[in-house]
Amino acid sequence: MLKVYGQPNSINVRKVLWACEEIGIGFEREDWGGTTRPTADPVFKALNPFSLIPVIDDGGVVLRESNAIVRYLAASRERSDLLPADPVQRARIEAWMDWQGSDVSSACRYVFLGLLRNRADCQDPAQLEASDQAFTRLMALADQELASSGGYIAGPAFTAADICVGLSVRRWFAIPRPRADLPNIKRYYDLLNERPGFQKYGSGFAS
Ligand SMILES: N[C@@H](CCC(=O)N[C@@H](CS)C(=O)NCC(=O)O)C(=O)O
Protein backbone atom coordinates (compact mmCIF):
# COMPACT_ATOMS: atom_id res chain seq x y z
CA MET A 1 0.00 0.00 0.00
CA LEU A 2 1.32 3.46 -0.93
CA LYS A 3 2.40 5.42 2.14
CA VAL A 4 2.05 9.21 2.21
CA TYR A 5 3.93 11.16 4.86
CA GLY A 6 2.55 14.62 5.67
CA GLN A 7 -0.40 16.40 7.27
CA PRO A 8 -3.19 17.36 4.86
CA ASN A 9 -3.32 21.06 5.71
CA SER A 10 -0.24 21.34 3.48
CA ILE A 11 -1.03 22.29 -0.13
CA ASN A 12 1.86 20.12 -1.29
CA VAL A 13 0.57 17.07 0.55
CA ARG A 14 -2.89 17.68 -0.93
CA LYS A 15 -1.47 17.56 -4.47
CA VAL A 16 -0.43 13.98 -3.74
CA LEU A 17 -3.73 13.06 -2.08
CA TRP A 18 -5.76 14.54 -4.96
CA ALA A 19 -3.57 12.72 -7.50
CA CYS A 20 -4.24 9.45 -5.63
CA GLU A 21 -7.97 10.18 -5.79
CA GLU A 22 -7.87 10.90 -9.56
CA ILE A 23 -5.84 7.77 -10.28
CA GLY A 24 -7.65 5.54 -7.79
CA ILE A 25 -4.65 4.68 -5.64
CA GLY A 26 -5.34 3.52 -2.11
CA PHE A 27 -2.93 4.92 0.45
CA GLU A 28 -2.08 5.12 4.13
CA ARG A 29 -1.20 8.56 5.41
CA GLU A 30 0.94 9.43 8.40
CA ASP A 31 0.86 12.91 9.99
CA TRP A 32 4.14 14.82 9.85
CA GLY A 33 4.79 18.55 9.70
CA GLY A 34 2.67 21.58 10.56
CA THR A 35 1.37 21.26 14.11
CA THR A 36 1.74 17.46 14.06
CA ARG A 37 5.09 15.65 14.37
CA PRO A 38 8.15 17.80 13.56
CA THR A 39 9.87 17.02 10.29
CA ALA A 40 13.23 17.64 12.00
CA ASP A 41 12.72 14.30 13.78
CA PRO A 42 15.48 11.86 12.74
CA VAL A 43 12.83 9.29 11.77
CA PHE A 44 11.44 11.73 9.19
CA LYS A 45 14.87 12.99 8.14
CA ALA A 46 15.78 9.44 7.21
CA LEU A 47 12.98 9.72 4.58
CA ASN A 48 13.71 13.30 3.53
CA PRO A 49 16.90 14.97 4.78
CA PHE A 50 15.39 18.31 3.68
CA SER A 51 12.69 17.96 6.42
CA LEU A 52 9.81 18.82 4.08
CA ILE A 53 6.48 17.15 3.42
CA PRO A 54 5.21 15.38 1.36
CA VAL A 55 7.19 12.18 1.02
CA ILE A 56 5.86 8.91 -0.38
CA ASP A 57 7.00 5.33 -0.05
CA ASP A 58 5.68 3.26 -2.95
CA GLY A 59 6.80 -0.29 -2.23
CA GLY A 60 10.29 0.89 -1.28
CA VAL A 61 10.50 3.78 -3.78
CA VAL A 62 10.87 6.80 -1.47
CA LEU A 63 10.28 10.17 -3.15
CA ARG A 64 10.09 13.83 -2.10
CA GLU A 65 8.90 16.98 -3.94
CA SER A 66 5.15 17.21 -4.51
CA ASN A 67 5.18 17.88 -8.26
CA ALA A 68 7.72 15.12 -8.91
CA ILE A 69 5.51 12.77 -6.88
CA VAL A 70 2.39 13.71 -8.89
CA ARG A 71 4.33 13.05 -12.14
CA TYR A 72 5.62 9.74 -10.77
CA LEU A 73 2.16 8.56 -9.69
CA ALA A 74 0.66 9.39 -13.10
CA ALA A 75 3.53 7.81 -15.05
CA SER A 76 3.89 4.69 -12.91
CA ARG A 77 0.13 4.00 -13.15
CA GLU A 78 0.21 4.66 -16.91
CA ARG A 79 -2.23 7.55 -16.71
CA SER A 80 -1.22 9.21 -19.95
CA ASP A 81 -4.41 11.30 -19.79
CA LEU A 82 -2.88 13.09 -16.78
CA LEU A 83 0.70 13.13 -18.12
CA PRO A 84 1.19 12.14 -21.79
CA ALA A 85 4.35 10.39 -22.99
CA ASP A 86 4.63 12.69 -26.02
CA PRO A 87 7.45 15.13 -25.13
CA VAL A 88 5.71 18.22 -26.48
CA GLN A 89 2.35 17.58 -24.82
CA ARG A 90 4.11 16.59 -21.64
CA ALA A 91 6.31 19.69 -21.55
CA ARG A 92 3.24 21.93 -21.94
CA ILE A 93 1.72 20.32 -18.84
CA GLU A 94 4.98 20.34 -16.90
CA ALA A 95 5.50 24.03 -17.66
CA TRP A 96 2.32 24.83 -15.70
CA MET A 97 3.37 22.52 -12.88
CA ASP A 98 6.79 24.16 -12.64
CA TRP A 99 5.26 27.64 -12.82
CA GLN A 100 2.99 26.80 -9.91
CA GLY A 101 5.76 25.25 -7.82
CA SER A 102 8.18 28.12 -8.38
CA ASP A 103 6.62 31.45 -9.42
CA VAL A 104 3.18 31.12 -7.83
CA SER A 105 4.43 29.51 -4.59
CA SER A 106 6.99 32.20 -3.99
CA ALA A 107 4.68 35.09 -4.99
CA CYS A 108 1.91 34.06 -2.59
CA ARG A 109 4.11 33.00 0.32
CA TYR A 110 4.00 36.20 2.38
CA VAL A 111 0.27 36.92 2.04
CA PHE A 112 -0.53 33.24 2.64
CA LEU A 113 1.56 33.05 5.82
CA GLY A 114 0.32 36.44 7.02
CA LEU A 115 -3.42 36.21 6.37
CA LEU A 116 -4.17 32.49 6.24
CA ARG A 117 -1.64 31.16 8.75
CA ASN A 118 -1.71 34.38 10.82
CA ARG A 119 2.06 34.33 11.26
CA ALA A 120 3.20 37.25 13.44
CA ASP A 121 6.35 37.73 11.34
CA CYS A 122 4.34 38.22 8.11
CA GLN A 123 2.14 41.20 8.99
CA ASP A 124 3.96 44.09 7.31
CA PRO A 125 1.17 45.88 5.33
CA ALA A 126 3.42 46.82 2.38
CA GLN A 127 4.73 43.28 2.00
CA LEU A 128 1.23 41.82 2.34
CA GLU A 129 0.05 44.14 -0.43
CA ALA A 130 3.04 43.37 -2.67
CA SER A 131 2.62 39.61 -2.25
CA ASP A 132 -1.14 39.76 -2.87
CA GLN A 133 -0.60 41.86 -6.00
CA ALA A 134 2.09 39.50 -7.31
CA PHE A 135 -0.19 36.51 -6.64
CA THR A 136 -3.08 38.23 -8.45
CA ARG A 137 -0.88 39.17 -11.44
CA LEU A 138 -0.02 35.49 -11.90
CA MET A 139 -3.66 34.45 -11.54
CA ALA A 140 -4.50 37.05 -14.22
CA LEU A 141 -2.02 35.33 -16.57
CA ALA A 142 -3.73 32.00 -15.90
CA ASP A 143 -7.09 33.73 -16.47
CA GLN A 144 -5.89 34.84 -19.92
CA GLU A 145 -4.80 31.31 -20.79
CA LEU A 146 -8.08 29.84 -19.57
CA ALA A 147 -10.01 32.20 -21.88
CA SER A 148 -8.95 30.05 -24.85
CA SER A 149 -7.64 26.76 -23.41
CA GLY A 150 -10.95 24.94 -23.79
CA GLY A 151 -11.58 24.39 -20.08
CA TYR A 152 -8.51 23.31 -18.17
CA ILE A 153 -5.15 25.00 -17.71
CA ALA A 154 -3.24 22.97 -20.30
CA GLY A 155 -6.07 22.37 -22.76
CA PRO A 156 -9.57 20.93 -23.02
CA ALA A 157 -8.90 17.93 -20.75
CA PHE A 158 -8.00 17.63 -17.07
CA THR A 159 -4.27 16.87 -16.53
CA ALA A 160 -1.70 16.73 -13.75
CA ALA A 161 -1.19 20.47 -14.24
CA ASP A 162 -4.69 21.14 -12.91
CA ILE A 163 -3.84 19.46 -9.61
CA CYS A 164 -1.02 21.93 -8.97
CA VAL A 165 -2.57 25.07 -10.48
CA GLY A 166 -6.05 24.26 -9.10
CA LEU A 167 -4.81 24.20 -5.51
CA SER A 168 -3.13 27.59 -5.97
CA VAL A 169 -6.38 28.98 -7.42
CA ARG A 170 -8.14 27.70 -4.29
CA ARG A 171 -5.55 29.51 -2.17
CA TRP A 172 -6.02 32.74 -4.14
CA PHE A 173 -9.78 32.69 -3.49
CA ALA A 174 -9.14 31.97 0.20
CA ILE A 175 -7.09 35.15 0.80
CA PRO A 176 -9.44 37.24 2.96
CA ARG A 177 -9.24 40.39 0.83
CA PRO A 178 -11.34 41.62 -2.10
CA ARG A 179 -10.49 39.49 -5.16
CA ALA A 180 -9.99 40.90 -8.67
CA ASP A 181 -12.67 39.93 -11.16
CA LEU A 182 -11.08 37.03 -13.08
CA PRO A 183 -14.03 35.38 -14.85
CA ASN A 184 -12.07 32.52 -16.42
CA ILE A 185 -10.43 31.65 -13.12
CA LYS A 186 -13.88 31.61 -11.50
CA ARG A 187 -15.25 29.31 -14.22
CA TYR A 188 -12.17 27.07 -13.83
CA TYR A 189 -12.68 26.92 -10.07
CA ASP A 190 -16.32 25.89 -10.58
CA LEU A 191 -15.27 23.25 -13.12
CA LEU A 192 -12.69 21.78 -10.72
CA ASN A 193 -15.34 21.72 -8.03
CA GLU A 194 -17.23 19.11 -10.04
CA ARG A 195 -14.41 16.65 -9.22
CA PRO A 196 -14.60 14.64 -5.99
CA GLY A 197 -10.81 14.97 -5.58
CA PHE A 198 -10.99 18.76 -5.58
CA GLN A 199 -13.99 18.80 -3.25
CA LYS A 200 -12.00 16.61 -0.86
CA TYR A 201 -8.56 18.17 -1.09
CA GLY A 202 -9.10 21.60 -2.71
CA SER A 203 -12.19 23.62 -1.92
CA GLY A 204 -12.69 21.51 1.21
CA PHE A 205 -9.67 23.24 2.78
CA ALA A 206 -9.21 26.83 3.88
CA SER A 207 -6.16 27.41 1.68
N1 LIG B 1 9.03 22.05 -3.02
C1 LIG B 1 8.48 21.24 -1.97
C2 LIG B 1 7.99 22.15 -0.87
C3 LIG B 1 7.52 21.34 0.32
C4 LIG B 1 7.12 22.25 1.49
O1 LIG B 1 7.42 23.45 1.51
N2 LIG B 1 6.43 21.64 2.44
C5 LIG B 1 6.03 22.37 3.63
C6 LIG B 1 4.52 22.21 3.85
S1 LIG B 1 3.58 22.84 2.46
C7 LIG B 1 6.74 21.79 4.83
O2 LIG B 1 7.19 20.66 4.81
N3 LIG B 1 6.85 22.57 5.90
C8 LIG B 1 7.47 22.12 7.12
C9 LIG B 1 6.48 21.54 8.08
O3 LIG B 1 5.28 21.45 7.79
O4 LIG B 1 6.92 21.16 9.15
C10 LIG B 1 7.36 20.36 -2.51
O5 LIG B 1 6.69 20.79 -3.47
O6 LIG B 1 7.15 19.25 -2.02
The ligand as a MOL file (V3000), in Angstrom:
LIG
                    3D

  0  0  0     0  0            999 V3000
M  V30 BEGIN CTAB
M  V30 COUNTS 20 19 0 0 0
M  V30 BEGIN ATOM
M  V30 1 N 9.0310 22.0520 -3.0220 0
M  V30 2 C 8.4850 21.2380 -1.9680 0
M  V30 3 C 7.9910 22.1540 -0.8710 0
M  V30 4 C 7.5220 21.3420 0.3190 0
M  V30 5 C 7.1240 22.2460 1.4860 0
M  V30 6 O 7.4230 23.4450 1.5090 0
M  V30 7 N 6.4310 21.6370 2.4420 0
M  V30 8 C 6.0290 22.3740 3.6290 0
M  V30 9 C 4.5200 22.2080 3.8470 0
M  V30 10 S 3.5790 22.8390 2.4630 0
M  V30 11 C 6.7440 21.7870 4.8340 0
M  V30 12 O 7.1900 20.6560 4.8150 0
M  V30 13 N 6.8490 22.5670 5.9010 0
M  V30 14 C 7.4670 22.1200 7.1230 0
M  V30 15 C 6.4760 21.5420 8.0780 0
M  V30 16 O 5.2830 21.4510 7.7880 0
M  V30 17 O 6.9170 21.1650 9.1520 0
M  V30 18 C 7.3550 20.3600 -2.5140 0
M  V30 19 O 6.6890 20.7920 -3.4730 0
M  V30 20 O 7.1490 19.2460 -2.0240 0
M  V30 END ATOM
M  V30 BEGIN BOND
M  V30 1 1 1 2
M  V30 2 1 2 3
M  V30 3 1 2 18
M  V30 4 1 3 4
M  V30 5 1 4 5
M  V30 6 2 5 6
M  V30 7 1 5 7
M  V30 8 1 7 8
M  V30 9 1 8 9
M  V30 10 1 8 11
M  V30 11 1 9 10
M  V30 12 2 11 12
M  V30 13 1 11 13
M  V30 14 1 13 14
M  V30 15 1 14 15
M  V30 16 2 15 16
M  V30 17 1 15 17
M  V30 18 2 18 19
M  V30 19 1 18 20
M  V30 END BOND
M  V30 END CTAB
M  END
